[in-house]
Amino acid sequence: NSVIWFEDWLRTKSDDLKKKILEYNEDDVIATYKVQRWLREKAT
């Protein structure tokens, strides 16, 4: 989905689509950080 959203944004420069992509990426970064913290805790 995110790749398609980005390709669509490249064509349209839609502000709504840009917001959707940024929100998706923010959620992804937060989830990755939480998994990393959990893995580090399990490793110690």
PQR file of N, CA, C, O and H, with PARSE charges and radii, in Angstrom:
ATOM      1  N   ASN A   1       0.800  -1.205   0.000 -0.4000 1.5000
ATOM      2  CA  ASN A   1       0.000   0.000   0.000 -0.0000 2.0000
ATOM      3  C   ASN A   1       0.843   1.270   0.000  0.5500 1.7000
ATOM      4  O   ASN A   1       0.588   2.180  -0.789 -0.5500 1.4000
ATOM      5  N   SER A   2       1.835   1.341   0.867 -0.4000 1.5000
ATOM      6  CA  SER A   2       2.595   2.583   0.991 -0.0000 2.0000
ATOM      7  C   SER A   2       3.351   2.915  -0.289  0.5500 1.7000
ATOM      8  O   SER A   2       3.515   4.088  -0.624 -0.5500 1.4000
ATOM      9  H   SER A   2       2.042   0.602   1.508  0.4000 1.0000
ATOM     10  N   VAL A   3       3.810   1.901  -1.000 -0.4000 1.5000
ATOM     11  CA  VAL A   3       4.515   2.143  -2.266 -0.0000 2.0000
ATOM     12  C   VAL A   3       3.543   2.734  -3.287  0.5500 1.7000
ATOM     13  O   VAL A   3       3.882   3.671  -4.010 -0.5500 1.4000
ATOM     14  H   VAL A   3       3.678   0.949  -0.727  0.4000 1.0000
ATOM     15  N   ILE A   4       2.356   2.188  -3.336 -0.4000 1.5000
ATOM     16  CA  ILE A   4       1.338   2.703  -4.258 -0.0000 2.0000
ATOM     17  C   ILE A   4       0.950   4.130  -3.870  0.5500 1.7000
ATOM     18  O   ILE A   4       0.810   4.996  -4.734 -0.5500 1.4000
ATOM     19  H   ILE A   4       2.080   1.427  -2.749  0.4000 1.0000
ATOM     20  N   TRP A   5       0.779   4.370  -2.572 -0.4000 1.5000
ATOM     21  CA  TRP A   5       0.450   5.728  -2.111 -0.0000 2.0000
ATOM     22  C   TRP A   5       1.534   6.714  -2.542  0.5500 1.7000
ATOM     23  O   TRP A   5       1.238   7.819  -2.997 -0.5500 1.4000
ATOM     24  H   TRP A   5       0.893   3.666  -1.870  0.4000 1.0000
ATOM     25  N   PHE A   6       2.799   6.297  -2.391 -0.4000 1.5000
ATOM     26  CA  PHE A   6       3.904   7.180  -2.761 -0.0000 2.0000
ATOM     27  C   PHE A   6       3.910   7.439  -4.263  0.5500 1.7000
ATOM     28  O   PHE A   6       4.093   8.576  -4.696 -0.5500 1.4000
ATOM     29  H   PHE A   6       3.039   5.399  -2.021  0.4000 1.0000
ATOM     30  N   GLU A   7       3.711   6.399  -5.052 -0.4000 1.5000
ATOM     31  CA  GLU A   7       3.662   6.580  -6.505 -0.0000 2.0000
ATOM     32  C   GLU A   7       2.518   7.514  -6.896  0.5500 1.7000
ATOM     33  O   GLU A   7       2.670   8.364  -7.773 -0.5500 1.4000
ATOM     34  H   GLU A   7       3.562   5.475  -4.700  0.4000 1.0000
ATOM     35  N   ASP A   8       1.378   7.347  -6.239 -0.4000 1.5000
ATOM     36  CA  ASP A   8       0.241   8.242  -6.500 -0.0000 2.0000
ATOM     37  C   ASP A   8       0.578   9.675  -6.102  0.5500 1.7000
ATOM     38  O   ASP A   8       0.226  10.620  -6.807 -0.5500 1.4000
ATOM     39  H   ASP A   8       1.254   6.656  -5.527  0.4000 1.0000
ATOM     40  N   TRP A   9       1.259   9.831  -4.976 -0.4000 1.5000
ATOM     41  CA  TRP A   9       1.637  11.167  -4.527 -0.0000 2.0000
ATOM     42  C   TRP A   9       2.604  11.821  -5.511  0.5500 1.7000
ATOM     43  O   TRP A   9       2.502  13.018  -5.780 -0.5500 1.4000
ATOM     44  H   TRP A   9       1.545   9.063  -4.403  0.4000 1.0000
ATOM     45  N   LEU A  10       3.548  11.033  -6.053 -0.4000 1.5000
ATOM     46  CA  LEU A  10       4.486  11.587  -7.032 -0.0000 2.0000
ATOM     47  C   LEU A  10       3.746  12.177  -8.231  0.5500 1.7000
ATOM     48  O   LEU A  10       4.163  13.190  -8.794 -0.5500 1.4000
ATOM     49  H   LEU A  10       3.631  10.060  -5.835  0.4000 1.0000
ATOM     50  N   ARG A  11       2.656  11.539  -8.610 -0.4000 1.5000
ATOM     51  CA  ARG A  11       1.871  12.026  -9.746 -0.0000 2.0000
ATOM     52  C   ARG A  11       0.985  13.215  -9.382  0.5500 1.7000
ATOM     53  O   ARG A  11       0.832  14.147 -10.172 -0.5500 1.4000
ATOM     54  H   ARG A  11       2.317  10.717  -8.153  0.4000 1.0000
ATOM     55  N   THR A  12       0.402  13.179  -8.182 -0.4000 1.5000
ATOM     56  CA  THR A  12      -0.646  14.147  -7.841 -0.0000 2.0000
ATOM     57  C   THR A  12      -0.207  15.262  -6.901  0.5500 1.7000
ATOM     58  O   THR A  12      -0.774  16.354  -6.917 -0.5500 1.4000
ATOM     59  H   THR A  12       0.527  12.423  -7.540  0.4000 1.0000
ATOM     60  N   LYS A  13       0.800  14.986  -6.084 -0.4000 1.5000
ATOM     61  CA  LYS A  13       1.241  15.916  -5.027 -0.0000 2.0000
ATOM     62  C   LYS A  13       0.093  16.268  -4.078  0.5500 1.7000
ATOM     63  O   LYS A  13       0.021  17.384  -3.562 -0.5500 1.4000
ATOM     64  H   LYS A  13       1.261  14.099  -6.070  0.4000 1.0000
ATOM     65  N   SER A  14      -0.792  15.314  -3.859 -0.4000 1.5000
ATOM     66  CA  SER A  14      -1.961  15.506  -2.998 -0.0000 2.0000
ATOM     67  C   SER A  14      -1.540  15.670  -1.540  0.5500 1.7000
ATOM     68  O   SER A  14      -0.802  14.845  -1.001 -0.5500 1.4000
ATOM     69  H   SER A  14      -0.734  14.408  -4.278  0.4000 1.0000
ATOM     70  N   ASP A  15      -2.013  16.738  -0.910 -0.4000 1.5000
ATOM     71  CA  ASP A  15      -1.719  16.961   0.511 -0.0000 2.0000
ATOM     72  C   ASP A  15      -2.343  15.877   1.387  0.5500 1.7000
ATOM     73  O   ASP A  15      -1.737  15.440   2.366 -0.5500 1.4000
ATOM     74  H   ASP A  15      -2.612  17.408  -1.348  0.4000 1.0000
ATOM     75  N   ASP A  16      -3.548  15.446   1.036 -0.4000 1.5000
ATOM     76  CA  ASP A  16      -4.211  14.390   1.812 -0.0000 2.0000
ATOM     77  C   ASP A  16      -3.429  13.086   1.742  0.5500 1.7000
ATOM     78  O   ASP A  16      -3.283  12.391   2.747 -0.5500 1.4000
ATOM     79  H   ASP A  16      -4.039  15.801   0.241  0.4000 1.0000
ATOM     80  N   LEU A  17      -2.935  12.760   0.577 -0.4000 1.5000
ATOM     81  CA  LEU A  17      -2.153  11.538   0.407 -0.0000 2.0000
ATOM     82  C   LEU A  17      -0.822  11.646   1.145  0.5500 1.7000
ATOM     83  O   LEU A  17      -0.360  10.675   1.744 -0.5500 1.4000
ATOM     84  H   LEU A  17      -3.053  13.325  -0.240  0.4000 1.0000
ATOM     85  N   LYS A  18      -0.217  12.808   1.102 -0.4000 1.5000
ATOM     86  CA  LYS A  18       1.037  13.030   1.830 -0.0000 2.0000
ATOM     87  C   LYS A  18       0.826  12.821   3.325  0.5500 1.7000
ATOM     88  O   LYS A  18       1.647  12.193   3.993 -0.5500 1.4000
ATOM     89  H   LYS A  18      -0.592  13.597   0.615  0.4000 1.0000
ATOM     90  N   LYS A  19      -0.270  13.347   3.843 -0.4000 1.5000
ATOM     91  CA  LYS A  19      -0.585  13.170   5.264 -0.0000 2.0000
ATOM     92  C   LYS A  19      -0.762  11.694   5.600  0.5500 1.7000
ATOM     93  O   LYS A  19      -0.270  11.226   6.627 -0.5500 1.4000
ATOM     94  H   LYS A  19      -0.937  13.857   3.301  0.4000 1.0000
ATOM     95  N   LYS A  20      -1.455  10.966   4.746 -0.4000 1.5000
ATOM     96  CA  LYS A  20      -1.679   9.533   4.951 -0.0000 2.0000
ATOM     97  C   LYS A  20      -0.346   8.777   4.993  0.5500 1.7000
ATOM     98  O   LYS A  20      -0.150   7.903   5.838 -0.5500 1.4000
ATOM     99  H   LYS A  20      -1.854  11.346   3.911  0.4000 1.0000
ATOM    100  N   ILE A  21       0.556   9.114   4.087 -0.4000 1.5000
ATOM    101  CA  ILE A  21       1.876   8.467   4.037 -0.0000 2.0000
ATOM    102  C   ILE A  21       2.670   8.785   5.300  0.5500 1.7000
ATOM    103  O   ILE A  21       3.281   7.895   5.891 -0.5500 1.4000
ATOM    104  H   ILE A  21       0.397   9.824   3.401  0.4000 1.0000
ATOM    105  N   LEU A  22       2.663  10.045   5.712 -0.4000 1.5000
ATOM    106  CA  LEU A  22       3.410  10.438   6.911 -0.0000 2.0000
ATOM    107  C   LEU A  22       2.876   9.754   8.163  0.5500 1.7000
ATOM    108  O   LEU A  22       3.653   9.327   9.017 -0.5500 1.4000
ATOM    109  H   LEU A  22       2.166  10.768   5.231  0.4000 1.0000
ATOM    110  N   GLU A  23       1.565   9.649   8.278 -0.4000 1.5000
ATOM    111  CA  GLU A  23       0.974   8.963   9.432 -0.0000 2.0000
ATOM    112  C   GLU A  23       1.343   7.485   9.431  0.5500 1.7000
ATOM    113  O   GLU A  23       1.669   6.920  10.474 -0.5500 1.4000
ATOM    114  H   GLU A  23       0.933   9.996   7.585  0.4000 1.0000
ATOM    115  N   TYR A  24       1.291   6.867   8.269 -0.4000 1.5000
ATOM    116  CA  TYR A  24       1.659   5.458   8.152 -0.0000 2.0000
ATOM    117  C   TYR A  24       3.121   5.266   8.552  0.5500 1.7000
ATOM    118  O   TYR A  24       3.445   4.350   9.309 -0.5500 1.4000
ATOM    119  H   TYR A  24       1.025   7.326   7.421  0.4000 1.0000
ATOM    120  N   ASN A  25       3.991   6.117   8.051 -0.4000 1.5000
ATOM    121  CA  ASN A  25       5.413   5.998   8.361 -0.0000 2.0000
ATOM    122  C   ASN A  25       5.682   6.231   9.844  0.5500 1.7000
ATOM    123  O   ASN A  25       6.523   5.551  10.433 -0.5500 1.4000
ATOM    124  H   ASN A  25       3.728   6.860   7.436  0.4000 1.0000
ATOM    125  N   GLU A  26       4.988   7.172  10.445 -0.4000 1.5000
ATOM    126  CA  GLU A  26       5.163   7.426  11.876 -0.0000 2.0000
ATOM    127  C   GLU A  26       4.773   6.195  12.691  0.5500 1.7000
ATOM    128  O   GLU A  26       5.489   5.801  13.612 -0.5500 1.4000
ATOM    129  H   GLU A  26       4.305   7.724   9.966  0.4000 1.0000
ATOM    130  N   ASP A  27       3.652   5.600  12.353 -0.4000 1.5000
ATOM    131  CA  ASP A  27       3.216   4.377  13.042 -0.0000 2.0000
ATOM    132  C   ASP A  27       4.245   3.266  12.884  0.5500 1.7000
ATOM    133  O   ASP A  27       4.524   2.532  13.832 -0.5500 1.4000
ATOM    134  H   ASP A  27       3.070   5.920  11.605  0.4000 1.0000
ATOM    135  N   ASP A  28       4.807   3.143  11.692 -0.4000 1.5000
ATOM    136  CA  ASP A  28       5.795   2.106  11.411 -0.0000 2.0000
ATOM    137  C   ASP A  28       7.070   2.320  12.229  0.5500 1.7000
ATOM    138  O   ASP A  28       7.633   1.369  12.771 -0.5500 1.4000
ATOM    139  H   ASP A  28       4.580   3.739  10.921  0.4000 1.0000
ATOM    140  N   VAL A  29       7.513   3.554  12.312 -0.4000 1.5000
ATOM    141  CA  VAL A  29       8.726   3.869  13.081 -0.0000 2.0000
ATOM    142  C   VAL A  29       8.511   3.573  14.564  0.5500 1.7000
ATOM    143  O   VAL A  29       9.385   3.002  15.216 -0.5500 1.4000
ATOM    144  H   VAL A  29       7.055   4.327  11.872  0.4000 1.0000
ATOM    145  N   ILE A  30       7.372   3.953  15.087 -0.4000 1.5000
ATOM    146  CA  ILE A  30       7.072   3.701  16.502 -0.0000 2.0000
ATOM    147  C   ILE A  30       7.023   2.202  16.780  0.5500 1.7000
ATOM    148  O   ILE A  30       7.569   1.738  17.781 -0.5500 1.4000
ATOM    149  H   ILE A  30       6.662   4.417  14.557  0.4000 1.0000
ATOM    150  N   ALA A  31       6.380   1.453  15.911 -0.4000 1.5000
ATOM    151  CA  ALA A  31       6.292   0.003  16.096 -0.0000 2.0000
ATOM    152  C   ALA A  31       7.673  -0.639  16.031  0.5500 1.7000
ATOM    153  O   ALA A  31       7.979  -1.526  16.827 -0.5500 1.4000
ATOM    154  H   ALA A  31       5.936   1.830  15.098  0.4000 1.0000
ATOM    155  N   THR A  32       8.501  -0.205  15.102 -0.4000 1.5000
ATOM    156  CA  THR A  32       9.856  -0.752  14.979 -0.0000 2.0000
ATOM    157  C   THR A  32      10.670  -0.448  16.229  0.5500 1.7000
ATOM    158  O   THR A  32      11.409  -1.308  16.709 -0.5500 1.4000
ATOM    159  H   THR A  32       8.252   0.516  14.455  0.4000 1.0000
ATOM    160  N   TYR A  33      10.545   0.757  16.758 -0.4000 1.5000
ATOM    161  CA  TYR A  33      11.250   1.133  17.978 -0.0000 2.0000
ATOM    162  C   TYR A  33      10.826   0.252  19.150  0.5500 1.7000
ATOM    163  O   TYR A  33      11.668  -0.194  19.929 -0.5500 1.4000
ATOM    164  H   TYR A  33       9.945   1.455  16.368  0.4000 1.0000
ATOM    165  N   LYS A  34       9.533   0.002  19.274 -0.4000 1.5000
ATOM    166  CA  LYS A  34       9.041  -0.835  20.370 -0.0000 2.0000
ATOM    167  C   LYS A  34       9.548  -2.267  20.249  0.5500 1.7000
ATOM    168  O   LYS A  34       9.900  -2.883  21.255 -0.5500 1.4000
ATOM    169  H   LYS A  34       8.849   0.365  18.641  0.4000 1.0000
ATOM    170  N   VAL A  35       9.591  -2.797  19.050 -0.4000 1.5000
ATOM    171  CA  VAL A  35      10.117  -4.150  18.845 -0.0000 2.0000
ATOM    172  C   VAL A  35      11.602  -4.183  19.187  0.5500 1.7000
ATOM    173  O   VAL A  35      12.072  -5.125  19.825 -0.5500 1.4000
ATOM    174  H   VAL A  35       9.305  -2.297  18.233  0.4000 1.0000
ATOM    175  N   GLN A  36      12.340  -3.164  18.770 -0.4000 1.5000
ATOM    176  CA  GLN A  36      13.769  -3.103  19.077 -0.0000 2.0000
ATOM    177  C   GLN A  36      14.003  -3.075  20.587  0.5500 1.7000
ATOM    178  O   GLN A  36      14.864  -3.795  21.094 -0.5500 1.4000
ATOM    179  H   GLN A  36      11.958  -2.399  18.252  0.4000 1.0000
ATOM    180  N   ARG A  37      13.249  -2.255  21.300 -0.4000 1.5000
ATOM    181  CA  ARG A  37      13.379  -2.193  22.766 -0.0000 2.0000
ATOM    182  C   ARG A  37      13.085  -3.541  23.398  0.5500 1.7000
ATOM    183  O   ARG A  37      13.813  -3.984  24.286 -0.5500 1.4000
ATOM    184  H   ARG A  37      12.550  -1.670  20.888  0.4000 1.0000
ATOM    185  N   TRP A  38      12.031  -4.191  22.950 -0.4000 1.5000
ATOM    186  CA  TRP A  38      11.642  -5.495  23.485 -0.0000 2.0000
ATOM    187  C   TRP A  38      12.749  -6.520  23.231  0.5500 1.7000
ATOM    188  O   TRP A  38      13.093  -7.296  24.123 -0.5500 1.4000
ATOM    189  H   TRP A  38      11.439  -3.831  22.229  0.4000 1.0000
ATOM    190  N   LEU A  39      13.302  -6.526  22.027 -0.4000 1.5000
ATOM    191  CA  LEU A  39      14.377  -7.470  21.708 -0.0000 2.0000
ATOM    192  C   LEU A  39      15.615  -7.215  22.565  0.5500 1.7000
ATOM    193  O   LEU A  39      16.251  -8.156  23.038 -0.5500 1.4000
ATOM    194  H   LEU A  39      13.023  -5.896  21.303  0.4000 1.0000
ATOM    195  N   ARG A  40      15.953  -5.954  22.762 -0.4000 1.5000
ATOM    196  CA  ARG A  40      17.115  -5.627  23.603 -0.0000 2.0000
ATOM    197  C   ARG A  40      16.895  -6.069  25.049  0.5500 1.7000
ATOM    198  O   ARG A  40      17.819  -6.562  25.695 -0.5500 1.4000
ATOM    199  H   ARG A  40      15.437  -5.189  22.377  0.4000 1.0000
ATOM    200  N   GLU A  41      15.688  -5.895  25.550 -0.4000 1.5000
ATOM    201  CA  GLU A  41      15.375  -6.339  26.913 -0.0000 2.0000
ATOM    202  C   GLU A  41      15.509  -7.850  27.033  0.5500 1.7000
ATOM    203  O   GLU A  41      16.002  -8.343  28.047 -0.5500 1.4000
ATOM    204  H   GLU A  41      14.937  -5.495  25.025  0.4000 1.0000
ATOM    205  N   LYS A  42      15.083  -8.584  26.032 -0.4000 1.5000
ATOM    206  CA  LYS A  42      15.149 -10.047  26.057 -0.0000 2.0000
ATOM    207  C   LYS A  42      16.581 -10.547  25.934  0.5500 1.7000
ATOM    208  O   LYS A  42      16.900 -11.645  26.392 -0.5500 1.4000
ATOM    209  H   LYS A  42      14.682  -8.183  25.208  0.4000 1.0000
ATOM    210  N   ALA A  43      17.445  -9.747  25.318 -0.4000 1.5000
ATOM    211  CA  ALA A  43      18.832 -10.153  25.106 -0.0000 2.0000
ATOM    212  C   ALA A  43      19.681  -9.976  26.365  0.5500 1.7000
ATOM    213  O   ALA A  43      20.776 -10.531  26.454 -0.5500 1.4000
ATOM    214  H   ALA A  43      17.186  -8.856  24.946  0.4000 1.0000
ATOM    215  N   THR A  44      19.187  -9.210  27.335 -0.4000 1.5000
ATOM    216  CA  THR A  44      20.001  -8.965  28.537 -0.0000 2.0000
ATOM    217  C   THR A  44      19.592  -9.867  29.675  0.5500 1.7000
ATOM    218  O   THR A  44      20.172  -9.795  30.758 -0.5500 1.4000
ATOM    219  H   THR A  44      18.298  -8.759  27.263  0.4000 1.0000
TER
END
